[in-house]
Amino acid sequence: MHVLNELALTRASERVTKTGTTPSGQKSAASAVEWELSVPGHPTLTIHDNHWHNGERDLRLHRPPVMSEMPSALSNLHERLRSGVTTTPGRHELRIMAYPTYVDEYDRPRYKRSLTTSDLAGWIGLSALRELTARRGVSLEPAHDRPDLPLVDLDEPQDEKRVQHALFFPSEDGETPVLGFVHFRIAPVLRHICWLGPDGG
């Protein structure tokens, strides 16, 4: 499937068995769904959707045994800044946090937790957020259920209160979390190193 016009995302036919550390810091084995992100004119990137045997799940940019030459900001993203896939009390959907990546002065990717919806749209792209939330059963909402939080309206993105946003999706949907990971974690770094156009393509 195409992402941001310039990128192509392809799911591998077989899962990869691996061992590592879960989001909670436990040692575990995982069955990873492998996705390849093709960037025209540059090395292909590999994303692992790790289903850990202890029940946890996360998405990471996989570091292969031999790394292609690439800018340090992108190299530093490999195996860092994972996105956890979690449940939410009282809801059937799963979620990933919509924390957009930025690159600090040391070429280290970091992420922003709290943004107004307008700021998040400016960071990720309003059209990208609308495309994600147009998928069946997918919504962008405040991550926490509190009465003082504003609604997330992509037709009129609020610019008054910073909140932590999350992308909610049906548990059987294997594509949306990977697409969210590309938009929130990888694409901002690709723009920073000029492997992706500033408007996302």
C-alpha positions in Angstrom: 0.0 0.0 0.0 1.1 3.6 -0.6 1.8 6.0 2.3 2.2 9.7 1.8 2.4 9.1 -2.0 6.2 8.6 -1.8 6.4 5.5 0.3 5.3 1.9 -0.2 4.5 -0.4 2.7 4.4 -4.2 2.1 3.7 -7.0 4.6 6.0 -10.1 4.5 4.3 -13.4 4.0 5.9 -15.1 7.1 6.4 -14.1 10.7 9.8 -13.8 12.3 10.6 -15.4 15.7 12.8 -13.4 17.9 13.7 -12.7 21.5 14.1 -9.3 23.2 12.8 -6.9 25.8 9.1 -6.0 26.0 7.8 -2.5 26.6 7.6 -3.3 30.3 11.2 -4.4 30.4 10.7 -8.2 30.5 12.7 -10.6 28.6 10.5 -12.6 26.2 10.2 -14.2 22.8 8.0 -12.7 20.1 6.4 -13.5 16.8 7.0 -10.5 14.7 4.9 -9.5 11.7 7.5 -7.9 9.3 6.7 -4.9 7.1 9.0 -3.3 4.5 8.8 0.4 4.0 10.2 1.4 0.6 11.7 4.9 0.3 12.5 5.7 -3.4 16.2 6.1 -4.0 17.1 4.9 -0.5 17.5 1.7 1.5 14.3 -0.2 2.4 13.4 0.0 6.1 12.0 -2.9 8.1 9.3 -2.5 10.7 8.5 -5.3 13.2 5.0 -5.6 14.8 6.1 -7.7 17.8 3.6 -9.9 19.4 5.4 -10.9 22.6 4.6 -14.2 24.2 3.8 -12.5 27.6 0.9 -10.7 25.9 2.6 -7.4 25.2 2.9 -5.9 21.8 5.0 -3.1 20.2 6.2 -1.7 16.9 9.8 -0.9 16.2 12.1 0.0 13.3 14.1 -3.2 13.1 17.9 -3.1 13.0 19.2 -5.7 10.6 22.6 -7.5 11.2 24.1 -5.3 8.5 22.9 -1.7 8.3 22.9 0.2 5.0 24.6 3.6 5.1 22.1 6.3 6.2 22.0 9.6 8.1 22.6 9.2 11.9 19.1 10.6 12.8 17.5 7.6 11.0 20.2 5.1 12.1 19.5 6.2 15.7 15.8 5.5 15.3 16.4 1.8 14.8 15.2 -0.3 17.8 14.4 3.0 19.7 11.2 4.9 20.3 9.0 1.9 20.0 5.2 2.3 19.9 3.3 0.1 22.3 0.0 -1.4 21.2 -2.2 -1.5 24.3 -5.8 -2.0 25.5 -7.8 0.7 27.2 -10.1 0.0 30.2 -13.7 -0.1 29.2 -13.0 -0.2 25.4 -12.8 -3.1 22.9 -10.3 -1.3 20.6 -6.6 -1.3 20.8 -4.5 1.9 20.6 -1.1 3.4 19.9 -0.1 6.8 21.2 0.1 9.6 18.7 3.5 10.9 19.8 5.2 12.6 16.9 9.0 12.3 16.5 11.5 15.1 16.3 15.3 15.1 16.0 17.3 16.9 18.7 20.6 18.7 18.2 22.6 15.4 18.7 20.7 13.7 15.9 18.8 11.6 18.4 15.1 11.1 17.7 12.8 12.1 20.5 9.0 12.4 20.7 6.5 15.0 21.9 3.8 13.7 24.2 1.3 16.5 24.6 0.1 18.7 21.8 -3.0 20.6 20.8 -4.8 18.9 18.0 -3.9 21.8 15.7 -0.2 21.3 16.6 -0.5 17.5 16.0 -2.1 18.1 12.6 0.7 20.6 11.7 3.3 18.0 12.8 1.9 15.0 11.1 -0.3 16.5 8.4 -4.0 17.1 8.5 -4.6 15.0 5.4 -2.6 12.1 6.9 -4.6 12.2 10.1 -7.9 12.3 8.1 -6.7 9.3 6.0 -5.9 7.3 9.1 -9.2 8.1 10.8 -11.2 7.4 7.6 -10.3 3.7 8.0 -13.1 1.5 9.3 -13.4 1.7 13.1 -10.4 4.0 13.6 -10.5 7.2 15.6 -8.1 9.8 17.0 -9.1 10.8 20.5 -7.6 12.0 23.8 -5.6 9.0 25.2 -7.2 9.4 28.7 -10.9 9.5 29.5 -11.3 12.7 31.6 -14.2 15.1 31.4 -11.9 18.2 31.1 -10.3 17.1 27.8 -11.4 18.7 24.5 -12.9 16.7 21.7 -10.6 15.8 18.8 -12.2 17.3 15.7 -10.1 17.2 12.6 -12.5 19.6 10.8 -11.8 22.2 13.5 -8.6 21.2 15.3 -8.5 22.9 18.7 -5.4 25.0 19.5 -6.2 25.8 23.2 -5.3 22.8 25.3 -2.4 20.3 25.0 -3.5 16.6 25.3 -2.0 13.2 24.7 -3.6 11.9 21.6 -4.1 8.2 20.7 -5.1 6.3 17.6 -7.8 3.7 18.4 -8.4 0.8 16.0 -10.2 -2.6 16.0 -8.2 -5.4 17.5 -8.4 -7.4 14.3 -6.9 -4.5 12.2 -3.2 -5.3 11.6 -2.6 -2.4 9.2 -3.6 0.7 11.1 -1.0 0.5 13.9 1.8 0.1 11.3 0.5 3.0 9.3 0.3 5.1 12.5 3.9 4.1 13.4 5.0 5.2 10.0 3.3 8.6 10.3 4.1 9.3 13.9 7.6 7.8 14.3 9.3 7.3 10.9 8.0 10.0 8.5 9.1 13.0 10.7 12.6 11.6 10.7 12.5 11.0 6.9 11.5 14.6 6.4 14.3 15.8 8.7 16.9 14.0 6.6 15.2 15.1 3.4 14.3 11.5 2.3 10.7 12.7 2.2 9.2 15.9 1.0 8.2 18.5 3.6 4.5 18.1 2.7 4.7 14.3 2.9 4.5 13.8 -0.8 
